[in-house]
């Protein structure tokens, strides 16, 4: 449990005791809804004095998150201040085996703007539309390899495989080594790995291994004509061609974790959530034209990245709460996507939800996920191909979930496919 208080105000006395929503058990045991519901009911802006990763403001409702995201000059993403997760303590408080790895999502303008503009065209409407035929073919091949009537791990054979294939294509990464992308993503997106020296050392080793593999790929493209893969795009850009080793690794972590975990965990949510809400599954099976909206609803309901962090660079009055320069704020997208003032009955799936697209799963403002269209495409194609085959995944047992407060997802989920 963590003490809640509002510092620097007349409400400095304890406001209540609500479980620390940074604790991994909240997510591994799938019991995050109750504490976030309490936080929203008490106003949605609370200060944790004694939390797992140190003091911070928990922002749990929709309106203040959008407000903060719209003010990047006040609420910084900069890595030297702590970056984009609650685990970061800033360059003045680095621990053993903790090495700064700058990435453009953890930068402020103008450098953020220049680097984002470098990679953004690869994820624009036309390139993504051109990906659909190949994505459909790969999805069809994976689905047609699955057993009917036999239990298997959906996370491994569908969600991981499809997202890893897409990442390998985007990076022009060696196809037979593509599962390394999943392994690196799991290791480098784990905020729990910051807590012990042993884990930090292991995390750094994974990062160095990834950097070496991609460094080799980078060198293979030096002197070659530009191509459409992300390594070539970075190599041939003014903004990113001269990155040092650690900035290169930081941006790789961003693109791999962002590209892998968002899509992978939404794909797993498709199997889990529609099994949990069979009336919604029946509606979708009877009305395939609802697939595009169902995609948005599944991404909202799952919220594959539970939070993003910002650091105040000046004092700010946040709807009556006095934020001080240097304060850490966690923007809990997972909670805002269930904000009762925006999403009616938001803790449940409604594939016809009219405002499903208003979800904050991809963030908001200048840091909105650059690869959002690719994630949406992959989930859309999966649902379309499942519908073509009239396939339905039945969940055999509660899944094993990721034990952490950043990546909100599934490690293993046994399902059985059936025809309908």
PyMOL commands that set and color helices and strands:
alter all, ss='L'
color gray80, all
select helices_A, chain A and resi 24-28+32-41+62-69+79-81+91-93+104-106+111-123+125-144+154-171+175-177+179-188+191-194+197-221+230-235+245-276+278-286+288-302+333-336+356-358+365-367+372-389
alter helices_A, ss='H'
color red, helices_A
select strands_A, chain A and resi 2-5+16-18+45-48+56-59+75-76+151-153+307-312+316-318+321-323+328-332+391-395+400-401+410-412+414-419
alter strands_A, ss='S'
color yellow, strands_A
deselect
rebuild
show_as cartoon
